[in-house]
């Protein structure tokens, strides 16, 4: 047994072994969280094995930090061939716990593999989409614990009647020290052609409908009329990219908006921007907002439940009523005209991330769940 009577992990006994499943192809916020968790678990003597698709972005990041990787292809949540292959791996590896991280194939097939191999399993839920109680009952039944990455996601799960006994909340974290805060502004000129004297807006997120990029595009013409030096950079990819590019051209914003695609070096120069605008209509928590705050940037976001957990209104950023373009435009204008106000918000945001969203705290919370699960 790896847990003592009080639930603490006993390091004097055999090492805890955990198989983690992350089936996403790209290194978005969820995959970043997995890497931070794996790195933290290694410092606590946990033996981790990562299951991910061949060629996925997390593969390289995991190998770089010394995590053993097993590649198993996954076509989605209905890929029960993946479940069979995962079952075989679990029978071979005999881990103490299976930890499923992503929605794409890690829940239904992952739960099935856990059941058939008799491996205790937990699932981290990152999305805030609602589901029926019957669907939730089937999805989460195989898991001993379901971990929500925010109170908002936990509320959605409770609405789906996931039991309080099974549900826990561990908020997503940010590695504050890994995000640079002193960056020469010239890097934005070198990478994106932005003048060192202009006002630079970063938008970080998948190019999908609910992330709300179109709202920023709608207010940019009015802002540019008063502040011609504004430039916006959209970081990310997604199925709405063609539509957003078309809207950018229609509004005459081609010279003011740069589509940068997905970049894995954003931590190195995010601090060179003046503000992060996150106009998402829905958000589970929003790692982009956490990273921006860690970089010392003010955050302007729509006031939804997830964003309200990441941004302290009036202290680390500004929350705008969802869809209120007049207020969105006005607040961005205030930050352009009052740069010291933006710096004040950014400094408070970095402190807030260090105090409330540390990776060490997230890792310790998972360690406690693992220990309790093993004790049970």
C-alpha positions in Angstrom: 0.0 0.0 0.0 1.4 3.4 -0.9 -0.7 5.6 1.4 -0.4 5.8 5.2 -3.4 5.8 7.6 -3.7 9.6 7.5 -3.8 9.6 3.7 -0.2 10.9 3.1 2.0 9.1 0.6 4.6 7.0 2.3 7.8 7.5 0.3 9.5 4.7 2.2 7.4 2.1 0.3 7.4 1.4 -3.4 7.1 4.4 -5.8 3.7 5.5 -6.8 3.1 4.8 -10.5 0.6 6.7 -12.6 -0.4 6.4 -16.2 -1.5 9.7 -17.6 -3.6 10.0 -20.8 -3.6 13.1 -22.9 -4.9 12.6 -26.5 -5.0 16.2 -27.8 -2.9 16.8 -30.8 -1.9 20.4 -30.0 -0.1 22.0 -27.1 -3.0 24.1 -25.8 -3.6 25.1 -22.2 -4.7 21.7 -21.1 -1.6 19.9 -22.4 0.6 22.6 -20.7 -1.1 21.8 -17.4 -0.3 18.1 -17.9 3.4 18.9 -18.4 3.5 21.1 -15.3 1.9 18.3 -13.3 4.2 15.6 -14.6 7.2 17.7 -13.8 6.0 18.4 -10.3 5.1 14.7 -9.7 8.7 13.8 -10.7 10.1 16.0 -7.9 7.9 14.1 -5.5 9.2 10.7 -6.5 6.2 9.6 -8.6 6.8 7.4 -11.6 4.7 8.7 -14.5 4.0 7.3 -17.9 2.3 9.5 -20.5 0.0 8.0 -23.2 -0.5 10.3 -26.1 -0.9 10.0 -29.9 2.2 9.7 -32.1 3.2 13.1 -33.5 1.2 15.0 -30.8 2.8 18.2 -29.5 2.9 17.0 -25.9 5.0 14.0 -26.9 8.2 16.1 -27.4 7.6 18.2 -24.3 7.1 15.2 -22.1 10.3 13.5 -23.4 12.2 16.8 -22.9 11.5 16.6 -19.1 12.4 12.9 -18.9 8.9 11.4 -18.8 8.5 8.0 -20.4 6.0 8.2 -23.3 3.9 5.5 -24.9 2.3 6.4 -28.2 -1.2 5.1 -28.9 -3.3 6.6 -31.7 -6.8 7.8 -30.8 -9.5 8.9 -33.2 -11.8 10.3 -30.5 -14.2 9.3 -27.8 -15.8 6.5 -29.8 -12.5 4.9 -30.6 -12.8 1.7 -28.6 -9.8 0.3 -30.4 -7.9 2.9 -28.4 -9.7 1.5 -25.2 -8.5 -2.0 -26.0 -4.9 -0.8 -26.6 -5.0 1.2 -23.4 -6.3 -1.8 -21.5 -3.4 -3.9 -22.7 -1.0 -1.2 -21.6 -2.5 -1.0 -18.1 -2.4 -4.8 -17.7 1.3 -4.6 -18.7 2.3 -1.6 -16.7 0.2 -2.3 -13.6 0.0 1.3 -12.4 -1.5 2.4 -9.1 -3.7 5.0 -10.8 -4.9 6.0 -14.3 -5.3 9.7 -14.7 -7.2 10.8 -17.9 -6.8 14.5 -18.8 -8.4 15.3 -22.1 -12.0 14.9 -23.4 -10.9 13.6 -26.8 -11.0 9.9 -26.1 -9.8 10.0 -22.6 -13.2 9.7 -20.9 -15.3 7.0 -22.5 -12.5 4.7 -23.7 -10.3 5.7 -20.8 -13.0 4.8 -18.3 -13.7 1.5 -20.1 -9.9 0.6 -20.0 -9.9 1.4 -16.3 -12.8 -0.8 -15.6 -11.7 -3.8 -17.5 -8.1 -3.6 -16.2 -9.4 -2.9 -12.6 -7.2 0.2 -12.4 -8.4 3.1 -10.1 -8.9 6.1 -12.3 -9.5 9.9 -12.1 -10.6 12.3 -14.8 -9.7 16.0 -15.1 -12.5 17.9 -16.7 -11.5 21.2 -18.4 -14.4 22.1 -20.5 -17.6 23.8 -19.3 -20.1 22.4 -21.8 -23.3 21.2 -20.2 -24.4 17.6 -20.5 -27.5 15.6 -19.4 -27.5 13.8 -16.1 -27.9 10.5 -17.9 -24.9 11.2 -20.2 -22.8 12.4 -17.2 -23.7 9.2 -15.3 -22.4 7.0 -18.1 -19.3 9.2 -18.8 -18.1 9.5 -15.2 -19.2 6.2 -13.6 -15.9 4.4 -14.1 -13.9 7.1 -12.4 -13.3 7.3 -8.7 -12.7 11.0 -8.9 -13.7 13.8 -11.3 -11.5 16.9 -11.0 -12.9 20.3 -12.2 -10.3 22.9 -13.2 -12.4 25.7 -11.9 -15.4 26.3 -9.6 -17.3 27.2 -12.8 -16.6 23.8 -14.3 -17.5 22.2 -10.9 -20.8 24.0 -11.0 -21.6 22.6 -14.5 -20.7 19.1 -13.2 -23.0 19.5 -10.2 -25.8 20.6 -12.5 -25.3 17.3 -14.3 -25.7 15.6 -11.0 -22.1 14.4 -10.5 -22.0 13.4 -6.9 -20.3 15.7 -4.3 -18.4 12.6 -3.1 -16.8 12.0 -6.5 -16.2 15.7 -7.4 -13.2 17.8 -6.5 -11.9 21.2 -7.7 -8.2 21.8 -8.5 -7.7 25.0 -10.4 -5.4 25.2 -13.4 -2.1 26.8 -12.6 0.6 28.9 -14.2 4.4 28.7 -13.8 5.0 32.3 -13.0 8.8 32.0 -13.1 8.7 30.5 -16.6 7.0 33.6 -18.1 9.4 36.4 -18.8 8.5 39.9 -17.6 11.4 42.0 -18.9 11.2 41.9 -22.7 12.5 44.4 -25.2 9.6 45.8 -27.1 11.6 45.5 -30.4 10.8 41.8 -30.4 7.3 42.6 -31.5 8.6 44.6 -34.4 11.0 41.8 -35.4 8.3 39.1 -35.2 5.1 40.9 -36.2 6.1 44.3 -37.6 4.6 46.2 -34.6 6.1 49.7 -34.0 7.8 50.1 -30.6 5.7 53.2 -30.2 2.3 51.5 -31.0 -0.2 49.8 -28.7 0.0 46.0 -29.0 -3.0 43.8 -28.2 -2.5 40.0 -27.7 -5.4 37.6 -28.2 -4.5 34.0 -27.3 -6.9 31.1 -27.9 -8.2 28.7 -30.5 -9.8 30.3 -33.5 -13.2 29.0 -32.7 -16.6 30.7 -32.4 -16.9 30.8 -28.6 -13.5 32.5 -28.1 -15.1 35.7 -29.4 -12.3 37.1 -31.7 -15.0 38.7 -33.8 -16.0 41.1 -31.0 -12.5 42.6 -30.9 -12.5 42.9 -34.7 -15.9 44.8 -34.4 -14.5 47.4 -32.1 -11.1 47.9 -33.8 -12.2 50.3 -36.5 -13.5 52.7 -33.9 -10.4 52.4 -31.8 -8.1 52.9 -34.8 -10.0 56.1 -35.7 -8.7 57.6 -32.5 -5.5 55.6 -32.0 -4.0 54.6 -35.4 -1.0 52.9 -33.8 -3.1 49.9 -32.5 -2.0 46.5 -33.6 -3.5 43.1 -32.6 -2.0 39.7 -32.9 -4.2 36.6 -32.8 -2.3 33.5 -31.5 -3.9 30.2 -32.3 -5.5 28.1 -35.0 -9.0 26.7 -35.5 -11.9 26.1 -37.8 -13.0 29.7 -37.6 -9.8 31.1 -39.1 -11.0 31.6 -42.6 -14.1 33.3 -41.4 -12.1 35.6 -39.1 -9.6 36.4 -41.9 -12.6 37.3 -44.2 -14.1 39.6 -41.5 -10.7 41.2 -41.0 -10.5 42.1 -44.7 -14.1 43.2 -44.8 -13.5 45.7 -42.0 -10.3 47.0 -43.6 -8.1 45.7 -40.7 -5.6 43.7 -42.7 -2.7 46.0 -41.7 -3.8 46.1 -38.1 -4.4 42.4 -37.3 -1.8 39.7 -37.6 -2.7 36.0 -37.5 0.3 34.4 -35.9 -0.9 30.8 -35.7 0.0 28.6 -32.8 3.3 29.6 -31.1 5.0 27.6 -28.4 7.4 30.5 -27.5 4.8 32.9 -26.3 6.1 32.9 -22.7 9.3 34.5 -24.1 7.7 37.7 -25.3 4.1 38.0 -24.1 5.2 40.7 -21.7 6.1 42.9 -24.6 2.4 43.5 -25.4 0.3 46.1 -23.7 -2.8 44.1 -22.9 -4.4 40.7 -23.4 -8.0 40.9 -24.7 -10.0 37.7 -24.1 -13.5 38.2 -25.4 -14.6 34.6 -25.0 -18.4 34.1 -24.6 -17.7 31.0 -22.4 -14.6 29.9 -20.6 -13.7 27.1 -18.2 -10.9 29.1 -16.7 -8.6 30.3 -19.4 -4.9 29.5 -19.2 -4.2 32.4 -21.6 -5.4 34.9 -19.0 -3.3 33.2 -16.3 -0.2 33.5 -18.4 -0.9 37.1 -19.4 -1.2 38.0 -15.7 2.0 36.1 -14.9 3.7 38.2 -17.6 2.5 41.4 -15.9 -0.2 42.3 -18.5 -3.6 43.7 -17.7 -6.4 41.4 -18.9 -9.7 42.6 -20.5 -12.2 39.8 -20.7 -15.9 39.3 -20.9 -17.5 38.7 -17.5 -18.3 35.0 -17.6 -17.9 32.6 -14.8 -14.6 31.2 -15.9 -13.0 34.5 -16.6 -14.2 35.9 -13.3 -12.1 33.3 -11.5 -9.0 34.3 -13.5 -9.4 38.1 -13.4 -10.0 40.2 -10.3 -12.1 43.0 -11.7 -10.5 46.4 -11.2 -7.4 44.9 -9.6 -5.7 42.6 -12.1 -7.8 43.4 -15.2 -11.3 44.6 -16.3 -14.3 42.4 -16.8 -16.7 43.6 -19.5 -20.4 42.6 -19.7 -20.5 39.8 -22.4 -21.1 41.1 -25.8 -21.1 44.8 -24.7 -19.0 46.3 -27.5 -19.3 49.9 -26.3 -17.8 49.0 -23.0 -15.1 46.8 -24.6 -14.0 49.6 -26.8 -14.1 52.2 -24.0 -11.9 50.0 -21.7 -9.3 49.3 -24.3 -9.2 53.1 -25.0 -8.7 53.8 -21.3 -5.7 51.5 -21.2 -4.2 53.2 -24.3 -4.6 56.6 -22.8 -3.6 55.6 -19.2 -0.6 53.3 -19.6 0.3 53.5 -15.8 -3.1 52.1 -15.0 -2.4 49.1 -17.2 1.0 48.6 -15.5 -0.7 48.7 -12.1 -3.2 46.0 -13.1 -0.4 43.9 -14.6 1.8 44.1 -11.5 -1.2 43.0 -9.3 -2.0 40.2 -11.7 1.5 38.7 -11.5 1.3 38.8 -7.7 -2.2 37.2 -7.8 -0.9 34.4 -10.0 2.0 33.7 -7.7 -0.2 33.7 -4.6 -3.3 31.8 -5.9 -2.4 29.8 -9.0 1.0 28.2 -8.3 2.0 25.0 -10.0 3.2 23.7 -6.6 -0.2 24.1 -5.1 -1.9 22.3 -8.0 0.6 19.4 -7.8 0.1 19.0 -4.1 -3.6 18.9 -4.5 -3.4 16.1 -7.0 -1.0 14.2 -4.7 -3.6 14.4 -1.9 -6.2 13.0 -4.2 -3.9 10.2 -5.4 -3.1 9.3 -1.7 -6.8 9.2 -0.7 -7.6 7.1 -3.7 -4.9 4.6 -2.9 -6.0 4.5 0.8 -9.6 3.7 -0.3 
